[in-house]
Amino acid sequence: MRNEFTAVFERDGAWHVACCPEIPGANGQGRTKAEARRSLLDAIALILADRRADGQRGVPADAERETVVLA
């Protein structure tokens, strides 16, 4: 389940619209499904990077940090 998210695709006229239910605000669109997927992936990456940076701001400088991986 590492780095796996659900992409939901719908049509809106000539556009393909995508969203990720697990990450509120992650939306994408494109003239093709592939473009909508790429747009959604970019949105997911931006949101997760922002949340990570936001979460790190509150950690004291002298706190011990360690990376953990969900496999």
N, C-alpha and C positions, 0 to 999 in steps of 0.2 A: 504494500500500500504506500510505498514511498513516492512522494511527489505525484500522486494520482488524484485527479479531480474530475468531477462530472461536467461535461459540456452539454448544454441544452440548445438546440438549434431550431429556429422558426423562420418562416418566410414572411416578409413584409413587402409586398409588391415585388420589385426587382431585387430587393436586398435580402441577404441572409443575416439574421440577428442571432447572437449567441450570448449565453450567460452561464455563470457557474454558481449553482445554489449554495455551495459550501463557503463561498467568499462573497459576501454581500458587496455590491458595487462593481464586481468584475463583469463587464459586458464588452462585447465586440460586435463588429458589423463588417460586411463586405459585399461586393457584387457577386462573389462566389462563396461557397461553403469554406473553401480553403482560406480565403481572405478573412472571413469571419473567425475561423479557428485561430489564425495567426494574430489577429487583433485581440481576441480573448486571451491568448497566451501572454501577449504583451501586457494586458491589463492585470492579469493575475500576478505576473512578475513584479510589476510596479507596486501593486498593493502590498504584496508580501514584503518587499524591500522596505517600503515605508513603515509597515507595522514593526518590522525588525528594528529599524533605526529608532522608531518612537519608543519601543520597549527598552532599548539599550540606554536611552537618555536617563532613565531613572535608576540605573544600577550604579552604586558607589564605585569610585575609581579603584578602591582597594579590595573590592570583592573578587573572589576566585571565580573564574569563568572557565567553562568546559563545553565542548561541542558534543552533543549526543545525536545519534542518528536512529531514526525509526526505520527499520528494515521491513 
